[in-house]
């Protein structure tokens, strides 16, 4: 069941989104070779808690950290660790969530540690972010949810990459994951009609190779089955009376 948010509830998600955006900026300022993913996690948790919020991910279904840190062929849900040391050329996907007065916001970015290792990797990151922007552009009253899905798929496959199919975007509110689910593929014009009060997280996960995935022995980290690079971008967005608002926008 889709839960539409009141203006005051959207206000709380917006505040959570501002905290998430600030957390991303703080963590990105610390990304460099030699840093551990556990250190980045500690930076994020400190920033979130200093602002009176709570990390969405810590303890969620047993997840042990405040952010997800996924490297290279890891798509999502990588667990921060003192043993994971960033190296020059690594592709690092970072996923963040914060709770403010009972409401969540969720956002993710993918960056390079130092210089990109190849032009293909650089293109992957650019295309994934463009796919997110294309999906967001479809969010408006009267549109259908699959308009978002189709826009993402067109950008990704048009660039020669593949869209992860086992993991999808989702509604956001009192729970980190709510209805509706928003796949990153499919035909347009299907699914529920978007209307004001709908808040969703759109999150393209894009692979250089094929789309199948597998989960590592830690029961969390999702990797590409063929070992190819993967990138992930995400924003939390509210449908407004005349369009949409990105609640996790930075800058």
Backbone as CSV, one residue per row, in Angstrom:
resi,resn,N_x,N_y,N_z,CA_x,CA_y,CA_z,C_x,C_y,C_z
1,UNK,0.834,-1.201,0.000,0.000,0.000,0.000,0.867,1.248,0.000
2,UNK,0.582,2.159,-0.913,1.324,3.418,-0.981,0.809,4.362,0.099
3,UNK,1.724,4.924,0.871,1.370,5.873,1.927,1.757,7.278,1.446
4,UNK,0.749,8.106,1.191,1.013,9.483,0.765,1.296,10.346,1.990
5,UNK,2.248,11.272,1.844,2.699,12.075,2.966,2.015,13.437,2.999
6,UNK,1.728,13.894,4.210,1.195,15.242,4.402,2.331,16.255,4.237
7,UNK,2.005,17.543,4.050,3.064,18.552,3.952,4.011,18.541,5.153
8,UNK,3.492,18.335,6.349,4.371,18.325,7.526,5.278,17.099,7.530
9,UNK,4.786,15.992,7.005,5.621,14.799,6.903,6.704,14.979,5.844
10,UNK,6.349,15.607,4.732,7.364,15.910,3.718,8.412,16.851,4.298
11,UNK,8.012,17.781,5.129,8.970,18.682,5.784,10.009,17.889,6.571
12,UNK,9.574,16.868,7.275,10.508,16.063,8.072,11.439,15.249,7.181
13,UNK,10.895,14.716,6.097,11.762,14.003,5.153,12.755,14.976,4.522
14,UNK,12.304,16.178,4.232,13.194,17.201,3.666,14.355,17.487,4.622
15,UNK,14.063,17.607,5.910,15.127,17.849,6.884,16.074,16.661,6.953
16,UNK,15.519,15.455,6.946,16.374,14.264,6.899,17.243,14.288,5.643
17,UNK,16.645,14.732,4.528,17.385,14.815,3.275,18.524,15.808,3.319
18,UNK,18.318,16.932,4.000,19.397,17.911,4.143,20.551,17.342,4.956
19,UNK,20.200,16.576,5.973,21.247,15.947,6.784,22.001,14.911,5.966
20,UNK,21.277,14.132,5.178,21.926,13.156,4.302,22.856,13.859,3.314
21,UNK,22.389,14.936,2.704,23.211,15.666,1.728,24.484,16.187,2.380
22,UNK,24.342,16.741,3.586,25.518,17.230,4.293,26.478,16.115,4.658
23,UNK,25.919,14.962,5.009,26.753,13.805,5.333,27.559,13.368,4.123
24,UNK,26.916,13.340,2.970,27.625,12.954,1.744,28.797,13.901,1.488
25,UNK,28.550,15.195,1.579,29.632,16.148,1.343,30.777,15.944,2.329
26,UNK,30.435,15.717,3.594,31.477,15.510,4.599,32.291,14.250,4.297
27,UNK,31.623,13.165,3.973,32.333,11.909,3.708,33.171,12.013,2.437
28,UNK,32.621,12.626,1.391,33.387,12.745,0.141,34.672,13.538,0.345
29,UNK,34.657,14.471,1.263,35.868,15.256,1.538,36.972,14.406,2.171
30,UNK,36.619,13.220,2.646,37.591,12.336,3.305,38.041,11.182,2.413
31,UNK,37.462,11.049,1.230,37.796,9.935,0.351,39.153,10.165,-0.296
32,UNK,40.069,9.256,-0.036,41.407,9.315,-0.639,42.091,7.962,-0.448
33,UNK,43.121,7.663,-1.235,43.848,6.401,-1.041,44.403,6.297,0.382
34,UNK,44.320,5.090,0.946,44.846,4.843,2.282,43.818,4.920,3.386
35,UNK,42.648,5.480,3.087,41.575,5.596,4.075,40.774,4.287,4.092
36,UNK,40.309,3.876,5.266,39.482,2.668,5.340,38.001,3.031,5.193
37,UNK,37.235,2.063,4.747,35.791,2.301,4.650,35.170,2.428,6.045
38,UNK,35.772,1.801,7.055,35.287,1.966,8.429,35.453,3.405,8.894
39,UNK,36.528,4.064,8.491,36.725,5.468,8.850,35.637,6.331,8.224
40,UNK,35.312,6.080,6.964,34.246,6.850,6.317,32.926,6.644,7.040
41,UNK,32.680,5.431,7.483,31.461,5.138,8.229,31.410,5.936,9.528
42,UNK,32.535,6.035,10.217,32.563,6.784,11.477,32.341,8.269,11.250
43,UNK,32.883,8.788,10.155,32.663,10.200,9.806,31.178,10.453,9.572
44,UNK,30.531,9.546,8.832,29.101,9.704,8.529,28.262,9.641,9.798
45,UNK,28.509,8.655,10.630,27.692,8.506,11.843,27.843,9.716,12.756
46,UNK,29.058,10.211,12.903,29.279,11.382,13.755,28.509,12.592,13.221
47,UNK,28.560,12.800,11.913,27.873,13.949,11.318,26.365,13.844,11.523
48,UNK,25.818,12.678,11.262,24.365,12.479,11.389,23.914,12.702,12.825
49,UNK,24.626,12.117,13.774,24.205,12.212,15.175,24.414,13.618,15.742
50,UNK,25.431,14.305,15.280,25.652,15.681,15.743,24.487,16.588,15.368
51,UNK,23.750,16.231,14.345,22.618,17.039,13.893,21.281,16.536,14.435
52,UNK,21.356,15.677,15.417,20.139,15.227,16.086,19.368,14.174,15.348
53,UNK,19.980,13.583,14.326,19.340,12.530,13.544,19.954,11.182,13.906
54,UNK,19.407,10.138,13.303,19.870,8.768,13.539,20.171,8.120,12.190
55,UNK,21.268,7.364,12.064,21.521,6.644,10.808,20.400,5.648,10.514
56,UNK,19.900,5.670,9.290,18.827,4.749,8.910,19.285,3.301,8.851
57,UNK,20.528,3.083,8.450,20.967,1.731,8.123,21.431,0.941,9.338
58,UNK,21.966,1.617,10.354,22.588,0.900,11.471,21.536,0.098,12.236
59,UNK,21.698,-1.215,12.220,20.741,-2.093,12.871,19.572,-2.493,11.999
60,UNK,19.460,-1.912,10.799,18.353,-2.252,9.905,18.509,-3.693,9.430
61,UNK,17.604,-4.551,9.857,17.677,-5.982,9.540,19.037,-6.572,9.913
62,UNK,19.664,-5.973,10.929,20.947,-6.458,11.414,22.161,-5.857,10.745
63,UNK,21.972,-4.871,9.857,23.140,-4.267,9.197,24.015,-3.585,10.249
64,UNK,25.349,-3.806,10.210,26.205,-3.377,11.319,26.779,-1.965,11.233
65,UNK,26.467,-1.215,10.201,27.128,0.077,10.007,26.121,1.166,9.661
66,UNK,26.612,2.403,9.591,25.750,3.564,9.339,25.610,3.896,7.860
67,UNK,26.584,3.483,7.046,26.499,3.671,5.598,26.891,2.374,4.910
68,UNK,26.610,2.290,3.621,27.081,1.174,2.803,28.245,1.661,1.950
69,UNK,29.297,0.868,1.888,30.483,1.212,1.100,30.785,0.046,0.167
70,UNK,30.553,0.247,-1.124,30.665,-0.839,-2.103,31.746,-0.483,-3.118
71,UNK,32.700,-1.391,-3.321,33.866,-1.121,-4.154,33.860,-1.938,-5.446
72,UNK,34.072,-1.238,-6.549,34.356,-1.836,-7.851,33.218,-2.729,-8.358
73,UNK,33.305,-4.058,-8.214,32.238,-4.929,-8.707,31.124,-5.100,-7.683
74,UNK,31.232,-4.446,-6.525,30.181,-4.490,-5.515,29.111,-3.459,-5.877
75,UNK,27.874,-3.894,-5.944,26.798,-3.035,-6.422,26.218,-2.204,-5.285
76,UNK,25.780,-2.891,-4.235,25.172,-2.236,-3.076,25.439,-3.060,-1.819
77,UNK,25.203,-2.435,-0.656,25.172,-3.090,0.658,26.533,-3.559,1.152
78,UNK,27.620,-2.987,0.615,28.940,-3.305,1.133,29.094,-2.829,2.574
79,UNK,29.695,-3.659,3.411,29.843,-3.359,4.832,31.184,-2.666,5.085
80,UNK,31.183,-1.475,5.697,32.446,-0.814,6.030,33.313,-1.688,6.937
81,UNK,34.638,-1.603,6.740,35.555,-2.447,7.489,36.919,-1.770,7.624
82,UNK,37.568,-2.025,8.743,38.944,-1.557,8.925,39.893,-2.243,7.944
83,UNK,39.477,-3.381,7.400,40.318,-4.135,6.475,40.183,-3.664,5.034
84,UNK,39.168,-2.837,4.752,38.969,-2.352,3.388,39.640,-0.988,3.245
85,UNK,40.805,-0.982,2.654,41.589,0.240,2.478,41.421,0.732,1.043
86,UNK,41.037,1.988,0.888,40.837,2.543,-0.448,42.157,2.654,-1.185
87,UNK,42.103,2.312,-2.478,43.285,2.378,-3.330,43.016,3.289,-4.518
88,UNK,44.076,3.866,-5.043,43.988,4.716,-6.230,43.264,3.968,-7.346
89,UNK,42.238,4.630,-7.917,41.498,4.046,-9.024,40.289,3.229,-8.624
90,UNK,40.094,3.003,-7.319,38.899,2.268,-6.885,37.638,3.041,-7.268
91,UNK,36.592,2.288,-7.586,35.261,2.852,-7.809,34.467,2.605,-6.525
92,UNK,34.052,3.666,-5.863,33.437,3.578,-4.539,32.004,4.085,-4.577
93,UNK,31.057,3.190,-4.294,29.651,3.578,-4.170,29.311,3.720,-2.693
94,UNK,28.714,4.849,-2.345,28.388,5.180,-0.956,26.892,5.411,-0.842
95,UNK,26.258,4.726,0.096,24.816,4.822,0.286,24.547,5.314,1.703
96,UNK,23.662,6.311,1.840,23.434,7.003,3.096,21.947,7.073,3.414
97,UNK,21.619,7.033,4.707,20.255,7.271,5.136,20.253,7.906,6.515
98,UNK,19.259,8.758,6.772,19.126,9.392,8.085,17.650,9.484,8.455
99,UNK,17.388,9.428,9.756,16.031,9.541,10.295,15.931,10.838,11.083
100,UNK,14.955,11.658,10.715,14.691,12.909,11.433,13.230,12.901,11.882
101,UNK,13.037,12.963,13.190,11.681,12.969,13.763,10.811,11.865,13.164
102,UNK,11.409,10.681,13.048,10.667,9.504,12.633,10.566,9.260,11.144
103,UNK,11.201,10.111,10.320,11.104,9.969,8.868,12.491,9.854,8.233
104,UNK,12.570,8.974,7.235,13.835,8.665,6.568,14.039,9.484,5.295
105,UNK,15.314,9.656,4.938,15.724,10.073,3.596,16.905,9.196,3.199
106,UNK,17.084,8.988,1.898,18.005,7.973,1.387,18.666,8.515,0.121
107,UNK,19.995,8.390,0.036,20.693,8.909,-1.142,22.011,8.156,-1.323
108,UNK,22.473,8.059,-2.571,23.722,7.360,-2.861,24.484,8.069,-3.978
109,UNK,25.813,7.934,-3.925,26.694,8.485,-4.959,27.799,7.476,-5.252
110,UNK,28.381,7.585,-6.421,29.549,6.780,-6.786,30.663,7.712,-7.226
111,UNK,31.854,7.495,-6.673,32.998,8.352,-6.965,34.243,7.493,-7.168
112,UNK,35.250,8.105,-7.728,36.544,7.446,-7.866,37.459,7.852,-6.718
113,UNK,38.297,6.923,-6.320,39.360,7.219,-5.370,40.563,7.627,-6.212
114,UNK,40.844,8.916,-6.233,41.863,9.405,-7.152,41.320,9.482,-8.565
115,UNK,42.153,9.151,-9.541,41.763,9.253,-10.940,41.006,8.017,-11.404
116,UNK,40.091,8.180,-12.376,39.385,7.009,-12.933,40.377,6.016,-13.523
117,UNK,40.133,4.707,-13.358,41.059,3.709,-13.882,40.977,3.536,-15.389
118,UNK,39.873,3.986,-16.003,39.687,3.827,-17.448,38.599,4.774,-17.924
119,UNK,38.562,4.999,-19.230,37.502,5.835,-19.802,36.151,5.135,-19.682
120,UNK,36.146,3.804,-19.732,34.899,3.063,-19.583,34.319,3.252,-18.180
121,UNK,35.174,3.205,-17.159,34.713,3.418,-15.788,34.169,4.828,-15.621
122,UNK,34.856,5.783,-16.223,34.406,7.171,-16.148,33.038,7.332,-16.815
123,UNK,32.869,6.665,-17.959,31.586,6.707,-18.658,30.490,6.056,-17.823
124,UNK,30.812,4.958,-17.146,29.829,4.266,-16.310,29.248,5.191,-15.253
125,UNK,30.102,5.906,-14.571,29.642,6.812,-13.517,28.796,7.938,-14.107
126,UNK,29.256,8.490,-15.216,28.504,9.580,-15.847,27.126,9.109,-16.302
127,UNK,27.064,7.957,-16.932,25.796,7.450,-17.452,24.839,7.109,-16.310
128,UNK,25.344,6.547,-15.232,24.476,6.191,-14.105,23.843,7.433,-13.502
129,UNK,24.622,8.490,-13.359,24.059,9.735,-12.831,23.076,10.352,-13.820
130,UNK,23.376,10.271,-15.111,22.439,10.761,-16.124,21.138,9.970,-16.102
131,UNK,21.233,8.664,-15.849,20.029,7.831,-15.771,19.162,8.247,-14.589
132,UNK,19.802,8.549,-13.465,19.049,9.045,-12.307,18.330,10.346,-12.663
133,UNK,19.026,11.254,-13.300,18.422,12.543,-13.668,17.259,12.339,-14.638
134,UNK,17.410,11.394,-15.563,16.334,11.117,-16.524,15.108,10.544,-15.822
135,UNK,15.332,9.678,-14.847,14.222,9.131,-14.088,13.507,10.201,-13.280
136,UNK,14.279,11.050,-12.615,13.691,12.121,-11.813,12.864,13.059,-12.682
137,UNK,13.326,13.308,-13.892,12.620,14.224,-14.791,11.205,13.736,-15.124
138,UNK,10.935,12.465,-14.925,9.609,11.907,-15.217,8.637,12.036,-14.045
139,UNK,9.114,12.519,-12.910,8.278,12.567,-11.707,7.418,13.817,-11.720
140,UNK,6.114,13.610,-11.845,5.158,14.722,-11.895,3.754,14.166,-11.666
141,UNK,2.835,14.985,-11.165,1.455,14.514,-11.007,0.883,14.060,-12.349
142,UNK,0.215,12.927,-12.333,-0.397,12.400,-13.550,0.459,11.419,-14.303
143,UNK,1.773,11.415,-14.029,2.636,10.426,-14.663,2.464,9.061,-14.017
144,UNK,2.973,8.049,-14.662,2.928,6.695,-14.131,4.311,6.302,-13.616
145,UNK,4.320,5.450,-12.591,5.598,5.092,-11.982,6.561,4.465,-12.981
146,UNK,6.049,3.678,-13.908,6.961,3.023,-14.848,7.578,4.001,-15.848
147,UNK,7.081,5.244,-15.895,7.747,6.259,-16.708,9.167,6.485,-16.190
148,UNK,9.325,6.432,-14.861,10.651,6.564,-14.245,11.529,5.396,-14.681
149,UNK,10.990,4.195,-14.545,11.732,2.974,-14.876,12.213,2.988,-16.324
150,UNK,11.320,3.354,-17.220,11.638,3.343,-18.650,12.722,4.366,-18.980
151,UNK,12.628,5.540,-18.385,13.620,6.582,-18.657,15.015,6.141,-18.228
152,UNK,15.109,5.517,-17.052,16.400,5.011,-16.582,16.954,3.975,-17.547
153,UNK,16.134,3.015,-17.922,16.592,1.938,-18.802,17.061,2.464,-20.151
154,UNK,16.343,3.430,-20.694,16.711,3.971,-22.007,18.102,4.592,-21.978
155,UNK,18.400,5.339,-20.925,19.712,5.982,-20.830,20.816,4.933,-20.665
156,UNK,20.583,3.988,-19.770,21.614,2.992,-19.463,21.904,2.099,-20.662
157,UNK,20.864,1.514,-21.227,21.086,0.576,-22.329,21.493,1.296,-23.604
158,UNK,21.072,2.552,-23.728,21.513,3.344,-24.869,23.007,3.600,-24.859
159,UNK,23.607,3.548,-23.666,25.053,3.748,-23.531,25.830,2.435,-23.561
160,UNK,25.105,1.299,-23.701,25.771,0.011,-23.795,25.994,-0.697,-22.475
161,UNK,25.375,-0.206,-21.408,25.498,-0.839,-20.093,24.211,-1.593,-19.757
162,UNK,24.173,-2.228,-18.581,22.987,-2.983,-18.183,22.471,-2.510,-16.833
163,UNK,21.162,-2.650,-16.657,20.478,-2.230,-15.440,20.287,-3.435,-14.520
164,UNK,20.684,-3.289,-13.264,20.444,-4.340,-12.275,18.935,-4.520,-12.106
165,UNK,18.478,-5.768,-12.077,17.037,-6.046,-12.041,16.554,-6.616,-10.716
166,UNK,17.436,-7.167,-9.919,16.994,-7.775,-8.658,16.774,-6.754,-7.541
167,UNK,17.277,-5.537,-7.716,17.163,-4.496,-6.684,16.560,-3.254,-7.314
168,UNK,15.706,-2.569,-6.561,14.880,-1.512,-7.154,14.782,-0.308,-6.229
169,UNK,14.283,0.800,-6.781,13.922,1.946,-5.973,12.655,1.660,-5.183
170,UNK,12.247,2.643,-4.356,11.193,2.341,-3.386,10.606,3.618,-2.799
171,UNK,9.454,3.466,-2.152,8.896,4.548,-1.374,9.719,4.781,-0.114
172,UNK,9.612,5.997,0.431,10.354,6.375,1.644,9.408,7.138,2.568
173,UNK,9.542,6.922,3.866,8.713,7.656,4.827,9.055,7.267,6.239
174,UNK,8.064,6.816,6.993,8.343,6.329,8.342,9.217,5.083,8.302
175,UNK,9.154,4.363,7.211,10.024,3.210,6.980,11.015,3.531,5.865
176,UNK,12.196,2.943,5.983,13.220,3.171,4.965,12.780,2.652,3.608
177,UNK,12.114,1.507,3.603,11.612,0.928,2.360,10.100,0.750,2.468
178,UNK,9.381,1.450,1.629,7.925,1.375,1.579,7.494,1.107,0.139
179,UNK,6.214,0.794,-0.024,5.643,0.779,-1.373,5.613,2.212,-1.898
180,UNK,5.738,2.373,-3.210,5.817,1.350,-4.250,7.254,0.968,-4.562
181,UNK,7.442,-0.190,-5.168,8.734,-0.529,-5.736,8.880,0.159,-7.088
182,UNK,10.107,0.580,-7.400,10.363,1.275,-8.670,11.537,0.601,-9.373
183,UNK,11.267,-0.365,-10.239,12.350,-0.981,-11.010,13.039,0.050,-11.900
184,UNK,14.236,-0.276,-12.323,14.987,0.605,-13.223,14.887,0.145,-14.674
185,UNK,13.800,-0.552,-14.995,13.566,-1.028,-16.358,12.073,-1.248,-16.540
186,UNK,11.646,-1.292,-17.784,10.251,-1.589,-18.072,9.628,-0.584,-19.026
187,UNK,8.450,-0.912,-19.570,7.755,-0.013,-20.502,7.142,1.167,-19.760
188,UNK,6.937,2.292,-20.435,6.327,3.460,-19.784,4.814,3.305,-19.667
189,UNK,4.202,4.211,-18.906,2.748,4.302,-18.861,2.051,3.252,-18.032
190,UNK,2.778,2.604,-17.129,2.172,1.551,-16.316,2.370,1.849,-14.838
191,UNK,1.650,1.111,-14.007,1.771,1.273,-12.568,0.917,2.411,-12.043
192,UNK,0.960,2.645,-10.721,0.142,3.694,-10.107,0.442,5.071,-10.683
193,UNK,-0.568,5.893,-10.682,-0.397,7.283,-11.100,0.270,8.067,-9.977
194,UNK,1.240,8.874,-10.329,1.912,9.715,-9.335,1.022,10.898,-8.965
195,UNK,1.010,11.218,-7.659,0.271,12.393,-7.220,0.956,13.017,-6.022
196,UNK,0.663,14.279,-5.725,1.341,14.966,-4.624,1.250,14.175,-3.321
197,UNK,2.361,14.180,-2.576,2.438,13.428,-1.336,3.174,12.114,-1.470
198,UNK,3.397,11.676,-2.720,4.210,10.485,-2.948,5.684,10.867,-2.767
199,UNK,6.409,10.085,-1.976,7.848,10.285,-1.794,8.550,8.980,-2.135
200,UNK,9.519,9.059,-3.043,10.188,7.856,-3.529,11.697,8.047,-3.561
201,UNK,12.399,6.930,-3.506,13.841,6.908,-3.750,14.066,6.241,-5.099
202,UNK,14.631,6.988,-6.010,14.988,6.462,-7.332,16.477,6.152,-7.297
203,UNK,16.854,4.917,-7.688,18.257,4.530,-7.533,18.734,3.575,-8.622
204,UNK,19.174,4.109,-9.747,19.777,3.253,-10.767,21.033,2.553,-10.247
205,UNK,21.120,1.254,-10.497,22.321,0.453,-10.256,22.717,-0.102,-11.610
206,UNK,23.900,0.239,-12.075,24.261,0.020,-13.478,25.591,-0.740,-13.564
207,UNK,25.608,-1.769,-14.393,26.800,-2.602,-14.568,27.419,-2.401,-15.949
208,UNK,28.740,-2.482,-16.002,29.421,-2.490,-17.291,29.070,-3.759,-18.055
209,UNK,29.013,-4.879,-17.344,28.702,-6.158,-17.966,27.219,-6.479,-17.910
210,UNK,26.915,-7.745,-17.660,25.516,-8.182,-17.644,24.867,-7.822,-16.309
211,UNK,23.529,-7.966,-16.226,22.802,-7.513,-15.045,22.716,-8.499,-13.898
212,UNK,22.887,-9.834,-14.049,22.745,-10.734,-12.902,23.725,-10.430,-11.768
213,UNK,23.276,-10.734,-10.553,24.041,-10.432,-9.347,24.146,-11.672,-8.462
214,UNK,24.995,-11.563,-7.443,25.033,-12.580,-6.388,25.390,-11.894,-5.078
215,UNK,25.076,-12.551,-3.971,25.336,-12.001,-2.642,26.502,-12.760,-2.016
216,UNK,27.452,-12.010,-1.431,28.626,-12.641,-0.830,28.270,-13.344,0.485
217,UNK,29.260,-14.020,1.041,29.045,-14.832,2.246,28.654,-14.011,3.463
218,UNK,28.879,-12.687,3.431,28.468,-11.859,4.571,26.958,-11.631,4.606
219,UNK,26.260,-12.146,3.592,24.796,-12.044,3.468,24.304,-10.626,3.204
220,UNK,25.198,-9.719,2.864,24.819,-8.338,2.566,25.346,-7.862,1.217
221,UNK,26.647,-7.991,1.004,27.281,-7.362,-0.156,26.815,-8.004,-1.455
222,UNK,26.244,-7.170,-2.336,25.765,-7.624,-3.638,26.806,-7.269,-4.693
223,UNK,27.233,-8.254,-5.482,28.252,-8.034,-6.509,27.709,-8.434,-7.878
224,UNK,28.378,-7.954,-8.918,28.032,-8.391,-10.268,28.481,-9.840,-10.445
225,UNK,27.649,-10.642,-11.037,27.974,-12.063,-11.205,29.184,-12.248,-12.109
226,UNK,29.359,-11.344,-13.079,30.464,-11.500,-14.027,31.719,-10.724,-13.615
227,UNK,31.694,-10.086,-12.435,32.876,-9.372,-11.949,33.086,-7.999,-12.562
228,UNK,32.123,-7.516,-13.332,32.282,-6.198,-13.971,32.010,-5.066,-12.980
229,UNK,32.468,-3.883,-13.323,32.259,-2.704,-12.477,30.784,-2.331,-12.406
230,UNK,30.410,-1.707,-11.277,29.032,-1.257,-11.096,29.018,0.103,-10.419
231,UNK,28.010,0.914,-10.749,27.838,2.236,-10.143,26.402,2.388,-9.650
232,UNK,26.213,3.311,-8.705,24.913,3.455,-8.025,24.730,4.925,-7.647
233,UNK,23.614,5.504,-8.061,23.231,6.854,-7.628,21.788,6.809,-7.150
234,UNK,21.454,7.686,-6.192,20.103,7.677,-5.619,19.753,9.040,-5.037
235,UNK,18.497,9.421,-5.195,17.932,10.585,-4.518,16.559,10.233,-3.972
236,UNK,16.162,10.938,-2.913,14.795,10.887,-2.405,14.039,12.083,-2.973
237,UNK,12.868,11.839,-3.570,12.126,12.866,-4.307,10.669,12.859,-3.884
238,UNK,10.098,14.045,-3.727,8.669,14.186,-3.429,7.934,14.692,-4.669
239,UNK,6.770,14.126,-4.934,5.891,14.654,-5.972,5.188,15.884,-5.399
240,UNK,5.240,16.992,-6.129,4.611,18.239,-5.703,3.392,18.524,-6.587
241,UNK,2.703,19.621,-6.304,1.510,19.980,-7.090,1.832,20.224,-8.555
242,UNK,3.051,20.720,-8.821,3.395,21.076,-10.201,4.644,20.370,-10.727
243,UNK,5.096,19.325,-10.036,6.281,18.619,-10.518,6.886,17.755,-9.431
244,UNK,8.117,18.084,-9.031,8.788,17.299,-8.010,9.817,18.155,-7.280
245,UNK,10.257,17.648,-6.136,11.341,18.277,-5.368,12.312,17.195,-4.939
246,UNK,13.589,17.406,-5.243,14.630,16.469,-4.800,14.986,16.819,-3.362
247,UNK,14.624,15.937,-2.444,14.764,16.238,-1.015,16.173,15.980,-0.490
248,UNK,16.998,15.305,-1.273,18.380,15.030,-0.872,19.380,15.782,-1.731
249,UNK,18.933,16.852,-2.384,19.826,17.620,-3.268,20.983,18.209,-2.480
250,UNK,22.163,18.217,-3.090,23.361,18.784,-2.468,23.700,20.103,-3.157
251,UNK,24.280,21.025,-2.375,24.774,22.266,-2.944,23.672,23.270,-3.262
